[in-house]
Amino acid sequence: MTSLQELHGRRGRVITDKNAQEITRVEELAYDLKISDVMSPELHVVTPEMSMADLLEILRDAQISGTPVVDSGKMVGIVSLEDLIRSMRENELASPIKKYMTSSVIAARSYDPVVEAIEMITKHHVGRLPVIDENEKLVGIITKGDITRGVLNALQKDYQEEEIRRYRASHLFEDIISDRTSLILRYRIKVGDIIHGGNASSNIKRALLRLGANPQIARRCGIAIYEAEMNLIIHTLDGGMIRVEIEPHRILMQAIDNGPGIDDIEKAMQAGYSTATEEIRELGFGAGMGLINIQRCVDKMTLDSVPGKGTKLDMKIYLQPEESFRESS
């Protein structure tokens, strides 16, 4: 499992296309989970005037390794098992907690993502942090163990929920009796929306996997849709529509737009040919390989376009040999 130090180190890196693909679900959860999701809400507090011997009893009974120090309702410090051990070495269990506590309190905010707590724990070399809410009220404590348990629980929940989704989706067609059963997915693609480019292809790939599609089939569809999606974002006047029809024997994919159309389809199919603007090229898109990549990934591709009116791209992947069924119009 990824350590807190590794998560903290990765947070400081520049995310490139290459290492963005390497982000694990554990790292993602560090951003998705809030501190309030993983902290310990059960608070055991002490006062500055209590003795270290009192602290010993509290830590032992509650089976915790540290606790906030509160005076007149205000948090004034934090004291840990390490502080207790230090007092025992100096034979000062009778000394007040204020002698050994850490007065400079660093607190995490309950509404922040867990990654913030990881960064604070790593930066300040502490094992625990008191947690305050938006009103600066003490509401809990978070430790390295809390973070580990919280992430593991979230991963387990992820796994269980995904298994349920996959089971339900994979049985989608089984209990439906009809001459032709299909699932249709539609996605509106906005022109110039590069930030969200790839969302439709990711959602379609996930849906296919949940339906029980072969991972290789899902990858082929994902790449084909991604290229078609980016073409709509880069080359159209007002975006377009991605439509996917999933049947037990085939997957039909369409990318449709209302302009500007393609003047020369034969030239557009040549590797490296592109009408993308210089601005788009500087962003790393528009290399002129989109249609070539689509053609490599699908079993059948048809491109129809009328200059000034729009383009329709049809893509098909067969899950059974084409000759084993008769296509309806």
C-alpha positions in Angstrom: 0.0 0.0 0.0 1.2 3.5 -0.8 2.8 5.2 2.3 2.0 8.6 3.7 5.4 9.8 2.6 4.9 8.5 -0.9 1.5 10.2 -1.1 3.0 13.5 0.1 5.9 13.3 -2.3 3.6 12.6 -5.3 1.4 15.5 -4.4 4.2 17.9 -5.0 5.0 16.6 -8.5 4.0 18.1 -11.8 1.2 15.9 -13.3 2.1 15.0 -16.9 0.2 12.9 -19.3 2.5 10.0 -18.4 2.3 10.0 -14.7 -1.3 11.0 -14.6 -1.9 7.5 -15.9 0.0 6.1 -12.9 -2.2 7.7 -10.2 -3.5 4.9 -8.0 -7.0 4.6 -6.5 -5.3 5.1 -3.1 -3.8 8.5 -4.2 -7.2 9.4 -5.6 -8.9 8.6 -2.4 -6.5 10.9 -0.5 -8.2 13.7 -2.4 -11.8 12.3 -2.5 -12.1 11.5 1.3 -12.6 14.3 3.8 -10.8 14.3 7.1 -14.1 14.0 8.8 -14.6 10.7 7.0 -11.6 9.0 8.6 -10.9 10.9 11.9 -11.8 9.5 15.3 -14.7 11.5 16.6 -14.5 10.1 20.1 -12.5 12.6 22.0 -10.5 11.9 25.2 -9.2 15.2 26.5 -7.0 16.2 29.4 -6.4 19.5 31.2 -3.0 21.2 31.7 -3.1 20.7 35.5 -3.8 16.9 35.4 -0.8 14.8 36.1 1.2 12.6 33.7 0.0 9.7 35.9 -3.6 10.7 35.0 -2.6 10.7 31.3 -1.2 7.2 31.7 -4.5 5.9 32.9 -6.4 7.6 30.2 -4.2 6.4 27.4 -4.2 2.9 28.8 -8.0 2.7 29.3 -8.9 4.3 26.0 -6.1 2.5 24.1 -5.0 5.6 22.3 -1.5 7.2 21.8 -2.3 10.9 22.4 -4.9 13.4 23.2 -5.6 17.2 23.0 -5.1 19.3 26.1 -8.1 21.7 26.8 -8.3 24.6 29.2 -11.6 26.4 29.8 -13.0 24.9 26.6 -10.1 26.0 24.5 -7.5 23.7 23.0 -4.1 24.7 24.3 -1.9 21.8 23.4 -1.5 18.1 22.6 0.2 15.4 24.6 1.3 12.0 23.4 2.6 8.6 24.4 6.1 9.8 23.6 5.6 12.6 26.1 4.5 10.1 28.7 7.5 7.9 28.2 9.8 11.0 28.5 8.2 11.8 31.9 8.6 8.2 33.1 12.2 8.3 32.1 12.6 11.4 34.2 10.6 9.8 37.0 8.1 12.7 36.9 4.7 11.0 36.6 3.4 13.4 39.3 4.3 16.4 37.1 1.5 18.4 35.5 0.7 17.6 31.8 1.5 21.2 30.9 5.2 20.5 31.5 5.4 17.9 28.8 2.6 18.8 26.3 3.3 20.5 23.0 1.8 24.0 23.2 2.2 24.9 19.5 -0.9 23.1 18.2 -1.3 22.3 14.6 -4.8 21.4 13.8 -6.4 19.9 10.7 -9.8 21.1 9.4 -12.6 18.5 9.2 -13.8 19.7 5.8 -10.4 19.4 4.1 -9.3 16.4 2.0 -7.3 13.7 3.7 -4.3 14.7 1.6 -4.0 17.9 3.7 -3.7 15.9 6.9 -1.1 13.6 5.2 0.9 16.7 4.2 0.7 18.2 7.7 1.7 14.9 9.4 4.6 14.5 7.1 5.8 18.1 7.2 5.7 18.4 11.0 6.8 14.9 11.8 3.8 14.2 14.1 1.7 11.1 14.6 -1.6 12.8 15.2 -3.5 16.0 14.6 -6.5 17.5 16.5 -9.4 18.2 14.1 -11.5 21.4 14.2 -14.6 22.3 12.3 -15.5 25.5 10.4 -16.2 27.2 13.8 -12.8 26.1 15.1 -14.5 23.7 17.5 -12.5 20.6 18.4 -14.4 17.7 16.8 -11.9 14.8 16.6 -8.4 13.6 16.2 -6.7 12.0 13.2 -3.7 9.7 13.2 -1.7 7.8 10.6 -3.7 4.7 11.6 -7.0 6.5 11.1 -5.9 7.5 7.6 -4.8 3.9 6.7 -8.0 2.4 8.1 -10.1 5.0 6.3 -8.5 4.4 2.9 -8.7 0.6 3.3 -12.3 0.8 4.2 -13.0 3.1 1.2 -11.2 0.6 -1.0 -13.2 -2.3 0.3 -16.4 -0.3 -0.2 -15.3 0.6 -3.7 -14.7 -3.1 -4.5 -18.0 -4.3 -3.1 -20.0 -1.5 -4.9 -18.2 -2.1 -8.1 -18.9 -5.9 -7.9 -22.6 -5.2 -7.4 -22.6 -2.8 -10.3 -20.8 -5.3 -12.5 -23.2 -8.1 -11.5 -26.3 -6.0 -12.2 -25.0 -4.7 -15.5 -23.7 -8.0 -16.8 -27.2 -9.5 -16.3 -28.9 -6.6 -18.0 -29.9 -8.5 -21.2 -30.6 -11.9 -19.7 -34.2 -11.3 -18.4 -35.4 -9.1 -21.3 -37.3 -10.9 -24.0 -37.5 -9.0 -27.3 -36.6 -9.4 -30.9 -33.8 -6.9 -30.5 -32.5 -5.6 -27.2 -30.0 -2.8 -27.0 -28.7 -0.2 -24.5 -28.2 3.3 -25.9 -25.8 5.8 -24.4 -25.6 9.4 -25.5 -23.2 12.2 -24.6 -23.3 15.8 -25.7 -19.8 17.1 -26.5 -19.0 20.8 -26.3 -16.7 22.5 -28.7 -13.4 23.6 -27.3 -14.0 21.7 -24.0 -10.5 20.1 -23.9 -10.6 20.0 -20.1 -13.4 17.4 -20.2 -12.1 15.7 -23.2 -12.1 11.9 -22.7 -15.0 11.9 -20.2 -17.4 10.2 -22.6 -14.9 7.6 -23.6 -14.1 6.8 -20.0 -17.8 6.5 -19.1 -18.4 4.2 -22.1 -15.4 2.0 -21.3 -16.6 1.7 -17.7 -20.1 0.8 -18.8 -18.8 -1.9 -21.2 -16.6 -3.5 -18.5 -19.6 -3.6 -16.1 -21.7 -5.2 -18.8 -19.1 -8.0 -19.0 -17.3 -6.9 -22.1 -13.9 -8.3 -22.8 -11.3 -5.8 -21.5 -9.7 -5.7 -25.0 -13.0 -4.8 -26.6 -13.6 -2.1 -24.0 -10.1 -0.6 -24.7 -10.7 -0.6 -28.4 -14.0 1.2 -27.9 -12.5 3.6 -25.5 -9.7 4.6 -27.9 -12.1 5.0 -30.9 -14.6 7.1 -28.9 -11.8 9.2 -27.4 -10.5 10.1 -30.9 -14.0 10.8 -32.1 -14.7 12.9 -29.0 -11.6 15.0 -29.4 -12.4 15.6 -33.1 -15.8 17.0 -32.0 -14.1 19.2 -29.4 -11.3 20.5 -31.8 -12.8 20.6 -35.3 -16.5 21.4 -35.0 -18.4 24.7 -34.8 -20.7 23.8 -31.9 -19.7 20.4 -30.7 -21.7 17.3 -31.4 -23.1 14.1 -30.1 -21.6 10.7 -29.3 -24.1 7.8 -29.5 -23.3 4.3 -28.5 -25.7 1.4 -29.0 -24.7 -1.8 -27.2 -26.2 -5.1 -28.2 -25.3 -8.7 -27.2 -23.6 -9.3 -30.6 -22.1 -5.9 -31.5 -21.4 -2.3 -30.5 -22.4 0.6 -32.7 -20.7 4.0 -32.1 -21.5 7.3 -33.8 -20.1 10.8 -33.7 -22.4 13.4 -35.2 -22.0 17.1 -35.7 -23.5 20.0 -37.7 -20.4 21.5 -39.3 -18.1 22.6 -40.8 -17.8 19.3 -42.6 -14.8 17.7 -44.4 -13.8 19.0 -47.8 -11.7 16.0 -48.8 -12.4 12.7 -46.9 -9.6 10.9 -48.7 -7.1 13.5 -47.6 -8.5 13.5 -44.1 -7.8 9.8 -43.8 -4.1 10.3 -44.5 -1.8 10.0 -41.5 -0.6 13.4 -40.3 -3.2 15.5 -42.1 -4.9 17.9 -39.8 -6.8 21.2 -40.0 -6.3 21.9 -36.3 -5.2 25.5 -35.3 -1.7 26.3 -34.1 -3.2 26.9 -30.6 -4.6 23.4 -30.5 -1.3 21.9 -31.7 0.6 23.7 -29.0 -1.7 21.9 -26.5 -0.6 18.6 -27.9 -3.7 17.8 -30.0 -4.5 17.8 -33.7 -1.6 15.5 -34.9 -3.8 14.1 -37.7 -3.9 10.5 -36.4 -7.4 10.5 -35.0 -9.2 8.8 -37.9 -6.3 6.4 -38.5 -6.4 5.3 -34.8 -10.2 4.8 -35.0 -9.9 2.7 -38.1 -7.3 0.5 -36.4 -9.6 -0.1 -33.4 -12.9 -0.9 -35.0 -14.1 -3.6 -37.3 -15.9 -1.2 -39.7 -15.8 2.5 -40.1 -17.9 4.8 -42.3 -17.3 8.5 -42.7 -19.9 10.7 -44.4 -19.5 14.5 -44.5 -21.0 17.4 -46.4 -19.0 20.7 -46.3 -20.9 23.3 -44.5 -23.5 20.9 -43.1 -21.8 18.4 -40.9 -20.2 15.0 -40.5 -21.4 11.6 -39.4 -18.9 8.9 -38.3 -20.1 5.4 -37.8 -18.0 2.8 -36.0 -18.8 -0.9 -35.4 -17.2 -3.6 -33.3 -18.6 -7.1 -33.7 -18.8 -9.3 -30.6 -19.8 -12.3 -32.8 -18.6 -13.1 -36.3 -20.5 -10.7 -38.7 -21.8 -13.5 -40.7 -23.5 -15.2 -37.7 -26.2 -12.6 -37.6 -28.2 -10.4 -40.0 -28.0 -6.7 -39.4 -31.3 -4.9 -39.3 -31.5 -1.6 -41.0 
